[in-house]
């Protein structure tokens, strides 16, 4: 860019101070795009408040009650529901072959309560073996590897399964298995 083009760019817009209406609109806009837990939505809105407060030399703590009101309004209206969020994430994670421990950690990082996580995981009836099989198939590990020599990659495949949160016994069963047991678990081809 030359000097004249650089001078004609617009200056950065200063964020406006938050109001309940403005924060509600921002929360709804965020929730239109992403599923979120209440704690995660609070973090998103806190960042917006912090930016506005830094631009106007205000204290972000002054807006804590406003944040509480917006989060409570979202929860009352049903737009934010931690149980539904956790169940949706569980279903998605199981389809992807994600382990229980990794899912639990991800939900906890999004601010879902530990008792709610345990409740959702307890209601899940998907066996860990099946989830590990999905993971191995997606990553082409063990019996799902394209190359002919599986023994050369066995340790690497086991390590990948263990890093993904599966126990060593489950990982060993899947990696050392023959991959033919998919027919008994896959119901999409049965009549």
N, C-alpha and C positions, 0 to 999 in steps of 0.2 A: 504494500500500500504506500502511496506517496503521501506527502504532508497534507495536501488539500483534502484528500479523502479521510484522513484521520481526524481532521478538525471538524468535519461535518457530521460525524457520528453523534448520536444523541447521548446525553449524559445518562447515567444509571438512574432509574426511578427509585425514589426513596419510599420504602414501604410505609403505608399509613398505620396509624395506631389502631390496635385491635378494639373492636366493639363486639358485643355479643352477636349481633346480626352478621357482621363481617366474618367472625370466627365460625359461625354456623354454616355460612356459605362455603367457606374454605374446607370445613370438615365434610360437607356433603359432596363437594367437588372431588376431594380425595377419595371418599368412599365410593363414588361413581366409578372411579378408575381401579381401585384396589380393595380387596377384602382386608379387614383389619380387626384387631382386637381393641378393646377400650384403652389399654395401656399403650399400645403402639400409636393409636390415634392421638392420645395425649402427648406423646413424644413429638409427633409431627407438628401439632399445633403449638407446642412449647417452643420449637425451633422458629416457627413463624413469629411468635410473640417476641422471642429473643432478638431476632433481626430487626423488628420494628422498634423495640426498646433501645437497641444500640444506636439506631439512626436518630432517635429523638432524645437520647440521654435520659431515659426513664428506667425505673426499676421493674424488672420482669415479675417480681414477687407481687406487685400490685395487681397483676392480672390473674392470679391463681384462682380466685373465686369465679372469675369469668370463665376460665378453662373448665372448672368443675361443673359449672352450669351447662356449658355446651356439651360436655361428655355425658352428663346425666340426661340431657334432652335427647341426645342420639340413642342412648340406651333405652329410655322410655318409649321412644317411637319405634324401636326394634331395628333401627338401621345398624346398630352395633350390638352384636350378640356373641359373646365369647364362646358359648357352647356350640353354636352353629358354625362359627369360624373354625374351631378345633375339629369338629366332625368333617367339615369340608377339606381341611388340610390333611386329615387322616386318610380320607378316601383317595385324595390325589397322591399322597405319599405311597400308599399301598399299591396303586396302579403303577407307580414308577419303580417299585421295588425298594423303598426306603425302610430301613430298620426301625424298630420301636425306639431304640435309644437315640438315634439321630432325630427322629420325629419329636420325641420328648424334649430334646435340647432345643430344637428349632421353635417349638411352641413356647417354651420357657423364655427364649430370647425375645419373642414377640409380646411378652408380658401376660401370657395366659397363666392363671393360677394353677399351682402344682396339684391341688386336689381335683380340679377340673380336668387336667391332663391325665391323671391317673384314672379318673372315671371314664374318660373317652377311650383310653387304651384298654381298660378292662372290658368294655363293651365290644371291642374289636374281636371278631372271631377268625380273622385271617391268620393261618399258621405262619410262623416265622420262616419255616422251610420254603413255603410257597413264595413268600416275599423275597427271600434270598435267591430263589430260582429265577424270578423275574429280573432281579438285579444282575445276576450272572448272564442271563440271556441278553439284556440290554447292553451290557459292557463287553459282551463276547468273551467271557471268562470260562475256564475249565472246558467242559464238554461242548460249549457253544463257540469255542475258538475256531477260526477258519483254518489256521495252519495245522498241519498234521501232528507235530511234536508237542503234545500237551505237557509232558514231563519237564521240559526245559522252562516252562512258564509257570509251573505249579506253585512255587514259593511266591512269585509275584502276584499270582491270582489270589492266593490265600491272604496275602497282605492287603490287597485291595478290598477283599470282602471284610476283613477285620477292621480296616480303617472306615469302612462304611457303617460300622456299628454292629455287625453280626458276630456272634460268638464263634470261637475257633471250631467247635464241634459242628455247628451248622455249616460253616464255611467249608470245612473238610468234607462233609457229606456231599455238598453241591459240587465242589471242584473235582473230587475223586469219582463222582457219579458218572453215569453214562449219558445222561440227558434224555434218555428214552422214556422216562417216567412223566414226560409232559402230557402224554395222551390221557393218562388217568386224571390229571389235574385240570386240563384244558377242556372246558365244557362247550366251547364255541363250535366245535366240529361234531358234537354228538347230536343224534337225531331224536 
